[in-house]
Amino acid sequence: MTEPSLPASAGRIWRFGDNIDTDAMAPAVWMKATPEVLASHCLEGLRPEFPGHVRQGDVVVAGANFGIGSSREQAPQALRHLGVRAVVAPSFGGLFYRNAINLGLPVLVCPDTSRLADGATATVDLENAVLQLDDGTTVACEPVPAFLREILGAGGLIPHLKARLARG
């Protein structure tokens, strides 16, 4: 079975530090709001300009343990709603990682993100697990297993399962 491809797109890199928890992405005070309102407050406590200036195709690059904390599927949902193309970090909170995949948000484990500068432009190549920087260099990440790329290519777990069931 062939997996749907995820189109490459160039976007701005937004850098964040270590130990960014899901509460920063989906603040508790906004949890009962609409997805649009919740997303408008995503990561604003760390970078107030982020929710208003992030654009379709941009890439979040963080330090270790991105997405630690409570299991809020709204956290990756808010990033995806804002148009974030992918999240790149040396490590992720396990629940965030799986929630992101389930919701169709690519997450790439990249042991060395030091060359991924805030404000630089990068193109994400999920199939080859690399980021192509605007200066022509590439940064390799850990390969994403084919079954996870298939889920991501379908737009998340539910669309993936619906497509599988429809095929019989």
N, C-alpha and C positions, 0 to 999 in steps of 0.2 A: 504494500500500500504506500502510495506517495503522500508525503505530508505537504500541506499548503505552505507556501513560502510567506515569510514576513518581509514586506518590502523594506529596503534600506532607506534611511532618511538621515540627513545631516541635521544636527541640532546642537544647541549650546550646552556646555557642561556646567552643572550647578554642583559645587563642592560642599560637602557637609563633613563633620567630624565623626568620631567614634561614638558608639553607644546611643544612637538616635532611636528613641523608643516610639512605639506606635501611638502613644499619647500625643506626641509632637505632630504626627501626620493627621490624626483624627482626634482633635481635642474633645475631652469629655463634655464640655459645655455645649458642643455643637452636634453631638451624636444623634439627637432626635430630629435634627434639621434635614432638609432635602440634601441629596448628594451634591448638588451645585453649591449650596451654602456651606456644607462641610468642607468641600474642596477649596472654597475661597479662604479657608483658614489653615490649610495644610502647610505645615512647617513655618508658619508666620512667627512663631515664638523664637525661632532660630534665625530666620532671614525674613524680615517683614515684607520685603519686596517679592519674595518667591511666588506666592499664589497669584499675584497680579501681573507678573512679568514672564513666568514660564510659558513656553509656547509648544505647540504640537511638534513632536520629534526631539525635544530636549532630553538630556540624559542626566540623571541624578547619580553623582559619584560620592560615595561616603567611605568613612573609615570602618573599622571592625564593628561587628555586632549591629548592623543596621536592621531595624525592625524588632528590637528586643521589646519585651513587655507583654502586655495583654494581647490576646488573640482577637484583634480587631480587623475583620476583613475590610472594614471601611478605610483602613490605612492605605493598602495598595489600590483600592477602588478610587480614593481621592487623587492619588498620583496619576492613575490612568485617566480619570476624568479631566485632569488638567492637561493631558496630552503627553505626559512623560513617556518616552519611547522605551526606556530601560533603566534599571537601577544596577549600578556596578559597585561592588564592595568586596573587601577581602573575606568577609563572613557575614552571615545573616542570622537573625533569630529564626529558628526552624519553622515556627508557625507563620511568620510573615512570609518566608520563602514559599511555602506551599500555598498560602492564600494568594500570593501574587501570581503564581503559575495558574491556579484555579480561576483567577479573574482575568487572565490573559496579559499580565504585565511581565515582560521578560526581566529576569534577574540573573546577573552574571557574576560569578565568583572570580575575582581578579586579585591575586595575591599582592601585586604591586600597582597601586594606582597613582604613584608619585608623578608620573608624566601626564596625568590627566588634570590639567590646570583649569581652575574656575574661569569661565568665560570663553574657553577655547571651543572650537567646533569639532565634533566627532560624528562619524557614521558608524552605526552598530551593525555588525555582520553576525547575526545570531547563529547561522549555520556553521560558520567557522570559528565562532567565539572570539572575535577580535573587534577592537575599535580602531578605526582608521582616523587619525588626527588630521587637522587641516594643514599641518606642516608636512604631511606625507608619511609620518611614522605610524607604526601599528603597535598596539598594546594587546598582548594575548591574555585571554581569560581561560578558565577551565571549560572544557567542552560541555555543552548542554546535551544530555542524552536525547536520542531521537524521539522517544515517546513523550518527553516534555516539550520538545519543539513542535510535535504534532498537536499537543493541547494548546500551546501558544498560537500556533498557526490558525487554529480554529476559532480563536478569540476567547479561549478559556475552557474549563472542564465541561460546563453544561452544553455549550454549543458543540464541543467535541463529541460528547455522548449522544446528543441528538442526531448528529451526522452519522455516527456509527450505527445507531438504531435504525435510522432511515435506510441505510445500505443493507440492513438485514443480517 
